[in-house]
């Protein structure tokens, strides 16, 4: 079975192939250029992250996409990659396409210097490739009643999806994100604005009385009932949440990685939430040394590091908890806005 990586010339075929697979289980599944406009561009760079198998006529019959990025989490720069669009044509099921493509992608990502891979999928399906649950975060459930006692001292503005939301993210707000957000994908402002076209995202800001600039802002997904990203002061973020739940009439979720960088906001959210619960990601360690190097600022001197002999799943459990360990769990959260 020959594996190749797509090119710009494959863009149209790939975009037609993927819905034909995903609509087998969900007839209303959208087209990927609409769902992820920043990922599915007709360029060699964008298409080149998709490993594919072709039939004898050159048609794509299976695909596994990978999306390398740098995740900034608790001040550390971690080279990660999301894996998605795992798909096989019906007549090619059971022939080993997924296994072959997953192995090819993992090897390629290692060669690119990626330390950690993430995906959203069944644990039993991907454990064979070294994926394990880890990266403890807490989900906070917020509604108008639970946030009723949050002081309202700021002006909260809502910028609806589309160009208005993209334009709302000024260089000053983008800098606030980079200096205060506990977890975000490092990227240029223009690319970030393109990502905001996903899932009808809205931008909400909170400006203190008498101030010229907001001291907090958030990306809100009304359809998914989530605060996808939050930046700035804890008070401002909670005022945004309070106003959003009131005006949207919706229950919203806020996920925060468990780490020192989120402690102040987490304590405020704990006091104001209707419920809270744990969330784990599905991760695979591709390069142990590069991973520990990336998280070095959070690792205390003298800490005994996980052995090089551990498997990927064992490394995920050792590094990202939540089981008790001599090695302090490392924080991880891929913001919802970037799930692939």
N, C-alpha and C positions, 0 to 999 in steps of 0.2 A: 504494500500500500504506500503510494507516494504522497508525501506531505509537502505542500508549498505554502508560501505566504502571498496573500492577495496583493494586487497593485491597483492603481487608479482605474485601469481598464476594467477591473472586476466590480467596480462599485455598483453599477446598475443591477448586475446579475445577483450580487450578494444581497442587495436590498430587496430584491424580489424573492430570493430563496428563503431568507429568515422568516418573513411572515407566513410563508407556506408551511413551515414547520411549527411555529408557535401557535398558529391558529387551529392546529389539530385539537389542542386542549382548550383553547380560548378563542372562539370565533371572532371576538371583538378586539383581539390584540392589535395594537397600533403598529404603524410602520416605524422602523427604527430611526429613519432620518427625522421623523417628527418627535419621537421620544427623546432622542439624544442627538440634537443637531450639531453639537461640538465634536462628536466622535465619528460620525458617518459623513465624512467629507470626501469628494472625489479626488483625493490626492494619494500619492504613493505612501506618504508618511502615515496618514490615517488608516488606509487600507492594509498597510504592511504589518499591522498588529494582529491580523486575522489569519490564523493557520487554517488551511482548507484541504480537503480531499476532493479530487475530481474523478468523474467517470471517464470511460474511454473516449467520449466526445468532447471532453474538456469542461463539462458542466460541473459546477460546485454541488457536491452531495453531502458535505459535512463541514462544520466550522466550529472553531473555538477561538473567541476573541480575547485579547489581553490588552490592558490599558495602563502602561507604566506612568507613575506620578510620584512626586515627593510629598509625603504627608508630614506636616508640621504638627507634632503632638507634644504638649507640655514643654514646648521650646526646643524639641529635638527634631532634626530633619531625617526622616526615615524613608528610604527608597522602597516603595511598595508598588504593587500592580493589582488591579482588579481583573478578574476573569469572568467572562460572560458570553452570552450568545452561543452556549453549547447546544448544538443542533445537528440532527442527522435526518436525511430524507428517509421516508417511510420504508422504501424498498432496500435501503442500506442498513437498516437496524440489525443489530446482532452480528455485524461483521468486524467489530473492533475499532470502528472509526473514532469513537470518543476516547478510548484508551490511548490510541496512537497519537491523536491530536493533543490531548492533555499532557502526555509525556514530552511531546515536541515543544509545547509552549513553556513548560516548566524549565526545560533545558535552555531554551532561548532566553528566558527571563534571567536565569542565573548568569548567562554570558553577558547580559546587559547590566549586571551589577545590582539587580533587584534582590532585596533581603527578605521580603515578606510578601506573600500573595494572599489575596482576600477574594472570597466569592459568596454569593447568596444562593444557597442550594442545600439539598438534603445531605446531612452528615453521612448517612449510610452509603450515599452514592459516591462521595468524594473522599472518604476516609482512606480508600485504597491508594490515593495519590499523596497522602501525607497530611491531609487537612484535619484539623481538630478545632473544637470550640474553645475560645479564649478571648482575651481582651475585654475584661469586665467593664461594663458601663451600667449606669442606673437610668432607668426610664421614669420620668415623673409625669403623672397625669394631672393636667391642670384644667379647671373650668371656672366659669364666672363666679360660682359660689365659693370655691376654695380660695380664689384670689380676691374675695370681697374686701379683705382688710388691707390690701396693698395700697399704700398712700399714692395719691394721684397728684404729683407735683410737676410733671413734665407734659409737654405738648407731643402727642403721639400722632404721627402721620402714616398713612397707608398709600403705597404706590402699587397699583394693580400690575398684573403680569404684562409681558411684552416690552416694547421699547420704553415705556414709562418706568418699569421696574429696573431695567438695565441702566437707564440714565440716572436713576436715583443713587446708584452706587458711585459716589464721587471719589476722587483720589484721597480725600481726607477720611471718608468712611472706610475705604480699602486699607488705609494705613492703620486705622483703629482695629480692624479685623486682625491684621498681622501682629499687632502689639498686644492684643488681649484675648483672642480666641484660643481656647485650649486645644482645639484640633481643627485643621483646615488643610486644603490642598494648596501647595505653593504654586502660583501661576501668575502670568501677567493679567492686568486688570481687564484688558479687552477679551481675553479668553474666558475669564470669570463671568463677564457680562453675557457672553454667549451661552454659558451654562445655565444662566437664569431663565432661558427659554424653556427649560425642562419643566414639565408637570405644572405649568401655569403658576410658577413661583411668584410670590409677592415680596416686596421689601417694605419693612416697617421701621420707622425711626422714632427715637425719644429724645427730645431736646429740653434741657432744664430751663426754667424761667429765667429770662434775661441773657441766656447764652446764645451765641451766634451759630454754634454747630451742635449736632446731636452728641450725646455721650454714650449712646447705645443704639444698636440696630439689630435686626433679625431678618432672616429669610423664612417666610411662612408658606407652607403648602396647604391651602385650604382643603383640597380634595383628599389629601392623605392625613389631614388633621395633625400636622407636625410643625414644630419650630425646627426647621432644618439646620440652621446655623444661627448662633448668637455671638455678639461681640459687644464689648464695652462694660459699663458698670452693671453690677448685679441689680441695683434698684431700677435702672432704666430697662433692663431686660424684663424684669417682672412687671413693670408698668406696660410694656408692649404686650406681654402675655395677657394681662388683665383686659386691656382694650381689645385685643384680637378675639379673645373668647366672648367678649360682650357683643362686638359688632358682627362676628361671624356666626354667633350662636352655636359654637362648636367646642367640643372637647379636644384639647391639644396635648400632644406628647412632646417632651423635651428630654433628649438623651445626653448625658454627660459622662465622660470617662472618669473612672475613680482614680484621682491623683491630687496632689497638692495644688496644682494649678486651678482646679475647679472647686476647691473647698468652700470658698466664700459663697459662690452662687449655689452650690449644692446644698449648703445649710439653709439658705433662704428658700430654695425650691422645696426642700424637705418640709419646712414649716408651712408652706403655702399650698402644697399639693393635695389632691384628693386621694391619690394612691401612688405607690412607687414599687418598682420591681427590677430585678437584674436583667441585663441583656448581654449576650455573648456574640461575638463574630465567629466566622469560620475561616481559619487562618492556616497557612503552611509556611514554615521557615525554609527559605531557599539557601540562605547563606548565614550561618550562625555568627561568624566573626563580624561580618558587615552589620548585622543586626545589633550586636552588642556594642559595636563602635558607634552606631547611630544613637543609641540610648545611653552612651557613656556619661553624659552630664547628670543622669538620674541614678547612676549606680554608685553606691558608697564605696570609697577606697577600702580594700581588704575583703570585699564580698567575694565569696567563692562562686565562680562562674559556672554555668551549666557545662557539662562535659561535651566535647566534640563527638563523642560516640553515641549520643542520644539520637533517636529518630526524629523526624520532623514533628510528629504528633507529641512526642515526649518533650521536645523543646518548646512547643506552644504551651503545654501544661506547665512547664517549669518557668517560662518567662512571663506568661500572661495570666496565671492563676485560673480560677480563684482558690485552688486548693492551697493549704498552708505549705510553705516552702522556705528553705534557708535563703533562697534568692528572692528579693522583693519583687512582686508582680509589676510588670511594666504597663503603662497606660496605652490603650489603643482605642480609637473610634474613627471610623471613616464616616464623615458627615453624610447624612441621608441624601443631600443634594447630589452626591457624586456616585451613588450606587449604580453599578453597571450589571 
